Amino acid sequence: MSAIDQPILTIAGIRKSEGNFQSDGKNVDFSNTVVTVLQPFTEEEISKGANGMKSTEYKIKGAQFYHDYQAQKLPAEAQLLFKLDVSRKVPVAQLVALDFSCGKKQPIGA
């Protein structure tokens, strides 16, 4: 089993993203739950003058998973649960779920 970081971060927003587009003459459908998180800047970014937090978007494959989280009060802390996708040439950490039981709700503006 590979170790993958399962960080606890502040979830700022969750939305559905689904539709289709044309690529190389083929119709491509997509369906995702997009999770916007606040996370600290890296040491390199801080050394270049970054201050505060940055927002990053992660995708959970399947827009239907939005309904699992739509009643969640945000912003709130959650553990991001990743799995290692080894079906590609280079393995990729893929977000599969959020666990809100690990944290507490954040007051707006905190």
N, CA, C and O atoms as CSV, one atom per row, in Angstrom:
chain,resi,resn,atom,element,x,y,z
A,1,MET,N,N,0.844,-1.185,0.000
A,1,MET,CA,C,0.000,0.000,0.000
A,1,MET,C,C,0.883,1.240,0.000
A,1,MET,O,O,1.835,1.327,0.776
A,2,SER,N,N,0.578,2.184,-0.852
A,2,SER,CA,C,1.350,3.418,-0.935
A,2,SER,C,C,0.798,4.442,0.044
A,2,SER,O,O,-0.414,4.558,0.222
A,3,ALA,N,N,1.686,5.170,0.664
A,3,ALA,CA,C,1.264,6.219,1.575
A,3,ALA,C,C,0.930,7.471,0.781
A,3,ALA,O,O,1.744,7.956,-0.005
A,4,ILE,N,N,-0.270,7.987,0.989
A,4,ILE,CA,C,-0.694,9.231,0.347
A,4,ILE,C,C,-1.142,10.170,1.453
A,4,ILE,O,O,-1.890,9.776,2.347
A,5,ASP,N,N,-0.686,11.407,1.390
A,5,ASP,CA,C,-1.084,12.405,2.368
A,5,ASP,C,C,-2.596,12.580,2.329
A,5,ASP,O,O,-3.175,12.724,1.253
A,6,GLN,N,N,-3.244,12.568,3.501
A,6,GLN,CA,C,-4.685,12.783,3.628
A,6,GLN,C,C,-4.874,14.045,4.488
A,6,GLN,O,O,-5.231,13.943,5.661
A,7,PRO,N,N,-4.634,15.235,3.909
A,7,PRO,CA,C,-4.586,16.464,4.699
A,7,PRO,C,C,-5.949,16.910,5.219
A,7,PRO,O,O,-6.990,16.587,4.648
A,8,ILE,N,N,-5.912,17.652,6.302
A,8,ILE,CA,C,-7.111,18.332,6.813
A,8,ILE,C,C,-6.971,19.787,6.408
A,8,ILE,O,O,-6.031,20.471,6.813
A,9,LEU,N,N,-7.928,20.256,5.593
A,9,LEU,CA,C,-7.885,21.618,5.064
A,9,LEU,C,C,-9.257,22.264,5.206
A,9,LEU,O,O,-10.246,21.586,5.483
A,10,THR,N,N,-9.310,23.570,5.016
A,10,THR,CA,C,-10.574,24.296,5.053
A,10,THR,C,C,-11.250,24.210,3.689
A,10,THR,O,O,-10.683,24.619,2.676
A,11,ILE,N,N,-12.459,23.678,3.676
A,11,ILE,CA,C,-13.248,23.592,2.451
A,11,ILE,C,C,-14.031,24.898,2.338
A,11,ILE,O,O,-14.837,25.228,3.208
A,12,ALA,N,N,-13.784,25.632,1.257
A,12,ALA,CA,C,-14.430,26.929,1.061
A,12,ALA,C,C,-15.683,26.817,0.202
A,12,ALA,O,O,-16.597,27.630,0.340
A,13,GLY,N,N,-15.742,25.818,-0.690
A,13,GLY,CA,C,-16.896,25.683,-1.568
A,13,GLY,C,C,-16.935,24.333,-2.249
A,13,GLY,O,O,-15.909,23.671,-2.409
A,14,ILE,N,N,-18.140,23.928,-2.653
A,14,ILE,CA,C,-18.353,22.668,-3.368
A,14,ILE,C,C,-19.392,22.937,-4.447
A,14,ILE,O,O,-20.426,23.551,-4.181
A,15,ARG,N,N,-19.113,22.473,-5.680
A,15,ARG,CA,C,-20.069,22.675,-6.778
A,15,ARG,C,C,-20.030,21.508,-7.748
A,15,ARG,O,O,-19.063,20.748,-7.797
A,16,LYS,N,N,-21.112,21.380,-8.527
A,16,LYS,CA,C,-21.173,20.374,-9.584
A,16,LYS,C,C,-20.595,20.970,-10.860
A,16,LYS,O,O,-20.713,22.170,-11.107
A,17,SER,N,N,-19.975,20.126,-11.659
A,17,SER,CA,C,-19.488,20.522,-12.973
A,17,SER,C,C,-19.743,19.350,-13.908
A,17,SER,O,O,-19.123,18.295,-13.784
A,18,GLU,N,N,-20.665,19.549,-14.847
A,18,GLU,CA,C,-20.966,18.483,-15.788
A,18,GLU,C,C,-21.364,19.084,-17.124
A,18,GLU,O,O,-21.893,20.193,-17.201
A,19,GLY,N,N,-21.096,18.326,-18.167
A,19,GLY,CA,C,-21.418,18.783,-19.508
A,19,GLY,C,C,-20.650,17.975,-20.524
A,19,GLY,O,O,-20.282,16.826,-20.277
A,20,ASN,N,N,-20.407,18.600,-21.697
A,20,ASN,CA,C,-19.623,17.925,-22.724
A,20,ASN,C,C,-18.922,18.958,-23.582
A,20,ASN,O,O,-19.273,20.138,-23.573
A,21,PHE,N,N,-17.923,18.498,-24.326
A,21,PHE,CA,C,-17.172,19.353,-25.237
A,21,PHE,C,C,-16.664,18.499,-26.386
A,21,PHE,O,O,-16.696,17.270,-26.325
A,22,GLN,N,N,-16.196,19.160,-27.430
A,22,GLN,CA,C,-15.638,18.474,-28.597
A,22,GLN,C,C,-14.113,18.439,-28.484
A,22,GLN,O,O,-13.481,19.450,-28.182
A,23,SER,N,N,-13.535,17.264,-28.732
A,23,SER,CA,C,-12.086,17.117,-28.742
A,23,SER,C,C,-11.713,16.165,-29.864
A,23,SER,O,O,-12.130,15.007,-29.878
A,24,ASP,N,N,-10.924,16.664,-30.802
A,24,ASP,CA,C,-10.515,15.860,-31.963
A,24,ASP,C,C,-11.710,15.253,-32.685
A,24,ASP,O,O,-11.667,14.110,-33.138
A,25,GLY,N,N,-12.781,16.042,-32.784
A,25,GLY,CA,C,-13.970,15.591,-33.492
A,25,GLY,C,C,-14.853,14.635,-32.717
A,25,GLY,O,O,-15.844,14.141,-33.254
A,26,LYS,N,N,-14.515,14.364,-31.465
A,26,LYS,CA,C,-15.308,13.452,-30.639
A,26,LYS,C,C,-15.995,14.223,-29.528
A,26,LYS,O,O,-15.448,15.189,-28.997
A,27,ASN,N,N,-17.199,13.788,-29.180
A,27,ASN,CA,C,-17.947,14.379,-28.085
A,27,ASN,C,C,-17.460,13.755,-26.770
A,27,ASN,O,O,-17.491,12.535,-26.615
A,28,VAL,N,N,-17.010,14.592,-25.826
A,28,VAL,CA,C,-16.485,14.115,-24.552
A,28,VAL,C,C,-17.387,14.614,-23.428
A,28,VAL,O,O,-17.549,15.820,-23.243
A,29,ASP,N,N,-17.976,13.675,-22.676
A,29,ASP,CA,C,-18.800,14.030,-21.522
A,29,ASP,C,C,-17.929,14.118,-20.277
A,29,ASP,O,O,-16.955,13.378,-20.145
A,30,PHE,N,N,-18.282,15.037,-19.349
A,30,PHE,CA,C,-17.578,15.101,-18.070
A,30,PHE,C,C,-18.586,15.297,-16.950
A,30,PHE,O,O,-19.650,15.883,-17.150
A,31,SER,N,N,-18.238,14.803,-15.774
A,31,SER,CA,C,-19.099,14.887,-14.605
A,31,SER,C,C,-18.206,14.852,-13.369
A,31,SER,O,O,-17.570,13.838,-13.082
A,32,ASN,N,N,-18.162,15.977,-12.633
A,32,ASN,CA,C,-17.290,16.094,-11.462
A,32,ASN,C,C,-17.972,16.863,-10.347
A,32,ASN,O,O,-18.881,17.658,-10.588
A,33,THR,N,N,-17.527,16.620,-9.135
A,33,THR,CA,C,-17.834,17.470,-7.994
A,33,THR,C,C,-16.550,18.238,-7.716
A,33,THR,O,O,-15.517,17.637,-7.421
A,34,VAL,N,N,-16.609,19.558,-7.806
A,34,VAL,CA,C,-15.418,20.394,-7.653
A,34,VAL,C,C,-15.384,20.944,-6.225
A,34,VAL,O,O,-16.350,21.541,-5.751
A,35,VAL,N,N,-14.250,20.729,-5.550
A,35,VAL,CA,C,-14.066,21.131,-4.162
A,35,VAL,C,C,-12.996,22.219,-4.115
A,35,VAL,O,O,-11.863,21.996,-4.544
A,36,THR,N,N,-13.351,23.398,-3.595
A,36,THR,CA,C,-12.394,24.491,-3.447
A,36,THR,C,C,-11.903,24.510,-2.008
A,36,THR,O,O,-12.694,24.617,-1.070
A,37,VAL,N,N,-10.574,24.404,-1.842
A,37,VAL,CA,C,-9.985,24.385,-0.507
A,37,VAL,C,C,-9.034,25.561,-0.337
A,37,VAL,O,O,-8.489,26.088,-1.306
A,38,LEU,N,N,-8.849,25.957,0.909
A,38,LEU,CA,C,-7.832,26.946,1.264
A,38,LEU,C,C,-6.661,26.178,1.842
A,38,LEU,O,O,-6.842,25.326,2.712
A,39,GLN,N,N,-5.459,26.474,1.363
A,39,GLN,CA,C,-4.294,25.789,1.890
A,39,GLN,C,C,-3.121,26.743,1.975
A,39,GLN,O,O,-3.076,27.753,1.273
A,40,PRO,N,N,-2.168,26.418,2.842
A,40,PRO,CA,C,-1.009,27.298,3.007
A,40,PRO,C,C,-0.161,27.347,1.741
A,40,PRO,O,O,-0.127,26.395,0.961
A,41,PHE,N,N,0.515,28.463,1.554
A,41,PHE,CA,C,1.496,28.562,0.481
A,41,PHE,C,C,2.691,27.678,0.797
A,41,PHE,O,O,2.968,27.389,1.961
A,42,THR,N,N,3.395,27.251,-0.241
A,42,THR,CA,C,4.629,26.487,-0.041
A,42,THR,C,C,5.724,27.427,0.459
A,42,THR,O,O,5.602,28.648,0.368
A,43,GLU,N,N,6.787,26.840,0.985
A,43,GLU,CA,C,7.924,27.653,1.441
A,43,GLU,C,C,8.478,28.491,0.296
A,43,GLU,O,O,8.860,29.644,0.496
A,44,GLU,N,N,8.524,27.920,-0.898
A,44,GLU,CA,C,9.025,28.649,-2.068
A,44,GLU,C,C,8.144,29.861,-2.367
A,44,GLU,O,O,8.652,30.948,-2.643
A,45,GLU,N,N,6.820,29.673,-2.313
A,45,GLU,CA,C,5.904,30.789,-2.575
A,45,GLU,C,C,6.040,31.876,-1.513
A,45,GLU,O,O,5.982,33.066,-1.824
A,46,ILE,N,N,6.221,31.464,-0.261
A,46,ILE,CA,C,6.403,32.428,0.831
A,46,ILE,C,C,7.697,33.204,0.637
A,46,ILE,O,O,7.741,34.411,0.875
A,47,SER,N,N,8.763,32.511,0.201
A,47,SER,CA,C,10.041,33.192,-0.010
A,47,SER,C,C,9.957,34.224,-1.135
A,47,SER,O,O,10.775,35.141,-1.204
A,48,LYS,N,N,8.964,34.070,-2.015
A,48,LYS,CA,C,8.757,35.022,-3.110
A,48,LYS,C,C,7.714,36.079,-2.766
A,48,LYS,O,O,7.291,36.843,-3.633
A,49,GLY,N,N,7.293,36.124,-1.481
A,49,GLY,CA,C,6.409,37.185,-1.028
A,49,GLY,C,C,4.957,36.802,-0.830
A,49,GLY,O,O,4.148,37.669,-0.500
A,50,ALA,N,N,4.585,35.539,-1.017
A,50,ALA,CA,C,3.191,35.132,-0.815
A,50,ALA,C,C,2.807,35.305,0.647
A,50,ALA,O,O,3.627,35.088,1.540
A,51,ASN,N,N,1.553,35.697,0.892
A,51,ASN,CA,C,1.061,35.954,2.236
A,51,ASN,C,C,-0.367,35.425,2.330
A,51,ASN,O,O,-1.158,35.605,1.405
A,52,GLY,N,N,-0.695,34.782,3.431
A,52,GLY,CA,C,-2.058,34.288,3.622
A,52,GLY,C,C,-2.223,32.860,3.145
A,52,GLY,O,O,-1.368,32.010,3.396
A,53,MET,N,N,-3.326,32.596,2.454
A,53,MET,CA,C,-3.649,31.248,1.979
A,53,MET,C,C,-3.938,31.309,0.481
A,53,MET,O,O,-4.238,32.371,-0.064
A,54,LYS,N,N,-3.841,30.145,-0.175
A,54,LYS,CA,C,-4.207,30.069,-1.588
A,54,LYS,C,C,-5.408,29.135,-1.714
A,54,LYS,O,O,-5.625,28.262,-0.874
A,55,SER,N,N,-6.181,29.336,-2.780
A,55,SER,CA,C,-7.298,28.427,-3.037
A,55,SER,C,C,-6.885,27.469,-4.149
A,55,SER,O,O,-6.219,27.848,-5.112
A,56,THR,N,N,-7.298,26.231,-3.986
A,56,THR,CA,C,-7.007,25.193,-4.954
A,56,THR,C,C,-8.279,24.405,-5.196
A,56,THR,O,O,-9.030,24.141,-4.256
A,57,GLU,N,N,-8.535,24.025,-6.443
A,57,GLU,CA,C,-9.706,23.209,-6.754
A,57,GLU,C,C,-9.280,21.774,-7.021
A,57,GLU,O,O,-8.345,21.516,-7.780
A,58,TYR,N,N,-9.979,20.852,-6.387
A,58,TYR,CA,C,-9.796,19.417,-6.608
A,58,TYR,C,C,-11.102,18.864,-7.159
A,58,TYR,O,O,-12.174,19.398,-6.878
A,59,LYS,N,N,-11.013,17.795,-7.943
A,59,LYS,CA,C,-12.203,17.179,-8.518
A,59,LYS,C,C,-12.415,15.796,-7.932
A,59,LYS,O,O,-11.476,15.014,-7.786
A,60,ILE,N,N,-13.669,15.508,-7.597
A,60,ILE,CA,C,-14.098,14.147,-7.301
A,60,ILE,C,C,-14.856,13.698,-8.542
A,60,ILE,O,O,-15.805,14.365,-8.956
A,61,LYS,N,N,-14.458,12.584,-9.143
A,61,LYS,CA,C,-15.125,12.124,-10.356
A,61,LYS,C,C,-16.577,11.771,-10.046
A,61,LYS,O,O,-16.856,10.933,-9.189
A,62,GLY,N,N,-17.496,12.424,-10.757
A,62,GLY,CA,C,-18.919,12.171,-10.583
A,62,GLY,C,C,-19.631,13.342,-9.926
A,62,GLY,O,O,-19.444,13.595,-8.735
A,63,ALA,N,N,-20.454,14.066,-10.699
A,63,ALA,CA,C,-21.202,15.206,-10.156
A,63,ALA,C,C,-22.233,14.769,-9.126
A,63,ALA,O,O,-22.666,15.579,-8.306
A,64,GLN,N,N,-22.634,13.499,-9.155
A,64,GLN,CA,C,-23.645,13.020,-8.216
A,64,GLN,C,C,-23.162,13.095,-6.767
A,64,GLN,O,O,-23.986,13.126,-5.853
A,65,PHE,N,N,-21.844,13.124,-6.536
A,65,PHE,CA,C,-21.328,13.186,-5.176
A,65,PHE,C,C,-21.542,14.558,-4.532
A,65,PHE,O,O,-21.413,14.699,-3.316
A,66,TYR,N,N,-21.869,15.565,-5.341
A,66,TYR,CA,C,-22.203,16.898,-4.807
A,66,TYR,C,C,-23.312,16.775,-3.770
A,66,TYR,O,O,-23.278,17.446,-2.739
A,67,HIS,N,N,-24.296,15.918,-4.040
A,67,HIS,CA,C,-25.454,15.784,-3.143
A,67,HIS,C,C,-25.062,15.242,-1.765
A,67,HIS,O,O,-25.786,15.457,-0.793
A,68,ASP,N,N,-23.932,14.547,-1.671
A,68,ASP,CA,C,-23.451,14.066,-0.375
A,68,ASP,C,C,-23.033,15.210,0.537
A,68,ASP,O,O,-23.019,15.067,1.759
A,69,TYR,N,N,-22.691,16.350,-0.066
A,69,TYR,CA,C,-22.124,17.461,0.698
A,69,TYR,C,C,-22.937,18.755,0.624
A,69,TYR,O,O,-22.575,19.733,1.278
A,70,GLN,N,N,-24.017,18.790,-0.145
A,70,GLN,CA,C,-24.714,20.052,-0.386
A,70,GLN,C,C,-25.284,20.685,0.875
A,70,GLN,O,O,-25.453,21.904,0.901
A,71,ALA,N,N,-25.589,19.926,1.916
A,71,ALA,CA,C,-26.139,20.492,3.148
A,71,ALA,C,C,-25.046,20.917,4.134
A,71,ALA,O,O,-25.350,21.491,5.180
A,72,GLN,N,N,-23.804,20.646,3.817
A,72,GLN,CA,C,-22.685,20.979,4.707
A,72,GLN,C,C,-22.509,22.487,4.801
A,72,GLN,O,O,-22.418,23.169,3.780
A,73,LYS,N,N,-22.462,23.003,6.009
A,73,LYS,CA,C,-22.198,24.434,6.211
A,73,LYS,C,C,-20.723,24.689,5.932
A,73,LYS,O,O,-19.850,23.992,6.449
A,74,LEU,N,N,-20.462,25.692,5.111
A,74,LEU,CA,C,-19.088,26.027,4.732
A,74,LEU,C,C,-18.805,27.485,5.042
A,74,LEU,O,O,-19.736,28.291,5.033
A,75,PRO,N,N,-17.569,27.860,5.313
A,75,PRO,CA,C,-16.368,27.032,5.299
A,75,PRO,C,C,-16.324,26.090,6.504
A,75,PRO,O,O,-16.878,26.386,7.563
A,76,ALA,N,N,-15.653,24.952,6.319
A,76,ALA,CA,C,-15.482,23.961,7.380
A,76,ALA,C,C,-14.225,23.144,7.104
A,76,ALA,O,O,-13.798,22.999,5.959
A,77,GLU,N,N,-13.647,22.621,8.165
A,77,GLU,CA,C,-12.483,21.757,8.008
A,77,GLU,C,C,-12.937,20.353,7.625
A,77,GLU,O,O,-13.962,19.868,8.103
A,78,ALA,N,N,-12.162,19.706,6.756
A,78,ALA,CA,C,-12.432,18.323,6.372
A,78,ALA,C,C,-11.132,17.649,5.996
A,78,ALA,O,O,-10.180,18.290,5.550
A,79,GLN,N,N,-11.111,16.348,6.184
A,79,GLN,CA,C,-9.970,15.570,5.712
A,79,GLN,C,C,-10.245,15.202,4.263
A,79,GLN,O,O,-11.315,14.690,3.936
A,80,LEU,N,N,-9.276,15.464,3.397
A,80,LEU,CA,C,-9.386,15.095,1.988
A,80,LEU,C,C,-8.855,13.682,1.840
A,80,LEU,O,O,-7.710,13.403,2.198
A,81,LEU,N,N,-9.684,12.787,1.312
A,81,LEU,CA,C,-9.315,11.381,1.178
A,81,LEU,C,C,-8.946,11.099,-0.270
A,81,LEU,O,O,-9.771,11.233,-1.174
A,82,PHE,N,N,-7.705,10.710,-0.474
A,82,PHE,CA,C,-7.172,10.452,-1.807
A,82,PHE,C,C,-6.895,8.969,-1.988
A,82,PHE,O,O,-6.632,8.255,-1.020
A,83,LYS,N,N,-6.956,8.508,-3.238
A,83,LYS,CA,C,-6.463,7.176,-3.590
A,83,LYS,C,C,-5.442,7.368,-4.707
A,83,LYS,O,O,-5.468,8.369,-5.423
A,84,LEU,N,N,-4.562,6.415,-4.840
A,84,LEU,CA,C,-3.531,6.481,-5.864
A,84,LEU,C,C,-4.044,5.796,-7.124
A,84,LEU,O,O,-4.322,4.597,-7.118
A,85,ASP,N,N,-4.167,6.563,-8.206
A,85,ASP,CA,C,-4.603,6.028,-9.500
A,85,ASP,C,C,-3.356,5.594,-10.258
A,85,ASP,O,O,-2.576,6.427,-10.719
A,86,VAL,N,N,-3.175,4.283,-10.382
A,86,VAL,CA,C,-1.980,3.754,-11.046
A,86,VAL,C,C,-2.291,3.268,-12.461
A,86,VAL,O,O,-1.497,2.535,-13.052
A,87,SER,N,N,-3.435,3.669,-13.005
A,87,SER,CA,C,-3.812,3.231,-14.352
A,87,SER,C,C,-3.112,4.042,-15.441
A,87,SER,O,O,-3.230,3.724,-16.624
A,88,ARG,N,N,-2.396,5.074,-15.053
A,88,ARG,CA,C,-1.669,5.915,-16.013
A,88,ARG,C,C,-0.178,5.605,-15.937
A,88,ARG,O,O,0.282,4.884,-15.052
A,89,LYS,N,N,0.563,6.166,-16.887
A,89,LYS,CA,C,2.025,5.979,-16.873
A,89,LYS,C,C,2.617,6.523,-15.578
A,89,LYS,O,O,3.479,5.890,-14.969
A,90,VAL,N,N,2.148,7.704,-15.158
A,90,VAL,CA,C,2.599,8.312,-13.918
A,90,VAL,C,C,1.437,8.255,-12.923
A,90,VAL,O,O,0.380,8.826,-13.194
A,91,PRO,N,N,1.604,7.582,-11.780
A,91,PRO,CA,C,0.522,7.520,-10.787
A,91,PRO,C,C,0.100,8.914,-10.332
A,91,PRO,O,O,0.926,9.816,-10.192
A,92,VAL,N,N,-1.220,9.072,-10.103
A,92,VAL,CA,C,-1.784,10.362,-9.720
A,92,VAL,C,C,-2.654,10.179,-8.482
A,92,VAL,O,O,-3.436,9.232,-8.406
A,93,ALA,N,N,-2.522,11.087,-7.509
A,93,ALA,CA,C,-3.408,11.083,-6.341
A,93,ALA,C,C,-4.752,11.666,-6.769
A,93,ALA,O,O,-4.812,12.763,-7.323
A,94,GLN,N,N,-5.823,10.929,-6.510
A,94,GLN,CA,C,-7.157,11.329,-6.950
A,94,GLN,C,C,-8.058,11.493,-5.729
A,94,GLN,O,O,-8.183,10.573,-4.920
A,95,LEU,N,N,-8.689,12.667,-5.592
A,95,LEU,CA,C,-9.614,12.910,-4.491
A,95,LEU,C,C,-10.846,12.035,-4.678
A,95,LEU,O,O,-11.450,12.038,-5.750
A,96,VAL,N,N,-11.226,11.285,-3.641
A,96,VAL,CA,C,-12.383,10.402,-3.739
A,96,VAL,C,C,-13.484,10.758,-2.750
A,96,VAL,O,O,-14.637,10.384,-2.964
A,97,ALA,N,N,-13.160,11.476,-1.664
A,97,ALA,CA,C,-14.187,11.819,-0.671
A,97,ALA,C,C,-13.669,12.883,0.281
A,97,ALA,O,O,-12.477,13.186,0.323
A,98,LEU,N,N,-14.606,13.443,1.049
A,98,LEU,CA,C,-14.302,14.404,2.103
A,98,LEU,C,C,-14.847,13.851,3.414
A,98,LEU,O,O,-15.928,13.263,3.439
A,99,ASP,N,N,-14.106,14.035,4.497
A,99,ASP,CA,C,-14.555,13.602,5.821
A,99,ASP,C,C,-14.643,14.829,6.720
A,99,ASP,O,O,-13.630,15.329,7.209
A,100,PHE,N,N,-15.881,15.311,6.933
A,100,PHE,CA,C,-16.085,16.509,7.751
A,100,PHE,C,C,-16.104,16.191,9.243
A,100,PHE,O,O,-16.166,17.115,10.055
A,101,SER,N,N,-16.053,14.913,9.633
A,101,SER,CA,C,-16.131,14.563,11.046
A,101,SER,C,C,-14.844,14.899,11.797
A,101,SER,O,O,-14.829,14.867,13.028
A,102,CYS,N,N,-13.777,15.217,11.091
A,102,CYS,CA,C,-12.473,15.454,11.727
A,102,CYS,C,C,-12.302,16.877,12.200
A,102,CYS,O,O,-11.427,17.138,13.026
A,103,GLY,N,N,-13.094,17.805,11.714
A,103,GLY,CA,C,-12.843,19.209,12.015
A,103,GLY,C,C,-14.031,19.916,12.613
A,103,GLY,O,O,-15.003,19.297,13.046
A,104,LYS,N,N,-13.927,21.233,12.626
A,104,LYS,CA,C,-15.004,22.052,13.144
A,104,LYS,C,C,-15.348,23.110,12.135
A,104,LYS,O,O,-14.531,23.440,11.276
A,105,LYS,N,N,-16.537,23.645,12.223
A,105,LYS,CA,C,-16.958,24.712,11.315
A,105,LYS,C,C,-16.133,25.953,11.589
A,105,LYS,O,O,-15.823,26.273,12.736
A,106,GLN,N,N,-15.782,26.647,10.515
A,106,GLN,CA,C,-14.992,27.862,10.621
A,106,GLN,C,C,-15.919,29.072,10.540
A,106,GLN,O,O,-16.771,29.127,9.653
A,107,PRO,N,N,-15.777,30.042,11.444
A,107,PRO,CA,C,-16.574,31.259,11.305
A,107,PRO,C,C,-16.161,32.005,10.033
A,107,PRO,O,O,-14.980,32.040,9.689
A,108,ILE,N,N,-17.115,32.588,9.349
A,108,ILE,CA,C,-16.811,33.344,8.131
A,108,ILE,C,C,-15.927,34.521,8.499
A,108,ILE,O,O,-16.191,35.236,9.466
A,109,GLY,N,N,-14.871,34.715,7.714
A,109,GLY,CA,C,-13.931,35.803,7.959
A,109,GLY,C,C,-12.808,35.424,8.903
A,109,GLY,O,O,-11.959,36.255,9.224
A,110,ALA,N,N,-12.794,34.174,9.353
A,110,ALA,CA,C,-11.722,33.753,10.285
A,110,ALA,C,C,-10.443,33.473,9.542
A,110,ALA,O,O,-9.440,33.111,10.156
